[in-house]
Amino acid sequence: MNSHGATLAVIGGSRAYDLLRDNGFGKEGKKEIVKTPYGPAAPARLFRGDGFHYWFMSRHGEKGYDTAAAYVNYRANIWALKKLGVERIVSWSGPGAVNPGLAPGDFVIPHDAMDMTKNRPSNFFEGTGLGFIRMSQPFCPEIRAAAIAGIAATGAAARDGAVYICTEGPRLETPAEIRMFGQWGADLVGMTLLPEAFLARQMEMCYAAVCYITNYAEGVVAREFREGELFEGMLSAAEKEKVEDAVSRFPGMMAETLHRLSRRGRGCKCGVSMERYRREGRAGDLLQLAKDCAKKR
């Protein structure tokens, strides 16, 4: 289905789609809703950029926060992007700060992750011996480098490296949980990047995240409860302005990042993560293999 030559993709939220569409970052083309062995994936929209094309997929819905992170069909989304010919995925995510040295509005490019989700399918190859692969670098180093350089080109700066811990949601975390995560070495807490990153690696796709801090995690900074607001008082008015400024930079950052990726080939190890199984003759067409495994469930 890769008739458009688009090997890059961006996964974000509904606001991300609005920002890309309204700020002229590529001309929007066709919409694909790919049927997968796991049900329909989120819509993928083709954007034609300056010298390259890319797909955009909103994991939570295009009209608002319709699907909480706990209920996103991550396998369907990743399978669909693979079917569309995508090789590299840049994820846009807004976690909270566990590390008090980070602040709302900061940009961070995580390098490592911890998975605290409980109910999310995280394997394409259930019932087999496949998928026993290394995770020394759960986020692609080439995309990370391109994102850091791309953000710098817009006049902003990103922290190079952080540990992202993913929780199940949809509730936010308790103060005791955040203290524990901090003791474990987590810098960021969110609900979206896992198992997305792990599934992408099983499909031999590059994946990394551009994170903007949306709030301090519970208990990092003392805040009064304010009913009826997003985060219910965890964000001050000044911090809201910084977060809004960060979000407004999204199209420019993605443009710079994708331009850099489009000009260089893949030299990382993400694309050969299943090579051992391929040499054994057990992993040819990964999409078909995943489909066969799904039929046996």
Helices and strands as residue ranges (DSSP letters): E 8-12, H 14-22, E 27-32, E 35-36, E 39-40, E 44-48, E 53-58, G 69-71, H 74-83, E 88-93, E 96-97, E 107-109, E 112-116, H 141-153, E 158-160, E 163-167, H 175-184, E 188-190, H 196-202, E 206-212, E 215-216, G 230-233, H 237-248, H 250-262, G 270-272, H 275-279, H 286-295
